[in-house]
């Protein structure tokens, strides 16, 4: 069964970058109301537009840097314990917040 689900707010924070490798974490509320803080690591391709990210529970994302401040991602999870046994795929667009 395919069901549309509202995701809510997701904050992804990249804390370091060494060449083409970026590290950070993401924070968000899960559907059951608990707060999640998951580590992640990403690789930026030599074209400086293609991005691949893995997160702590095993999510995999492929994305494109649309401009210096905008990242479009497709995020996938297979049905494991951390997703309540559900598999899902979603798209997200992130906008850099400078501060």
Secondary structure by P-SEA (a helix, b strand, c coil): cbbbbbccbbbbbbccccccccccbbbbbccccbbbbbbbbbbbcccccbbbbbcccbbbbbbbccccccccbbbbbccccccccccccbbbbbbbbcc
